Amino acid sequence: MPAYLQGRAFRGAEGMARAIGLRLADAVSSGLIGRREMSRIVAHCADCTRTEACAAMPVQHPGAEAAPDHCANRHEFDLMRAAL
């Protein structure tokens, strides 16, 4: 498994993505985003102090319309959802 798919930062990014109806691995495999974009998304989460809350988003806020305003990946997630 690639390093960017491991750890707290990935769990936070994937949790946030799932809460708003995305799956990051599917986005990469379908070509919606590239590995570089995926790495950037996870890197943003690595710099965040709220990653554990984001990992819990699918349970706490399923079907959320968008990532919260504080999310460094909100814009990327919005673009991904718009492209679906």
Order of alpha helices (4+ residues) and beta strands (2+ residues): alpha-alpha-alpha-alpha-alpha-alpha
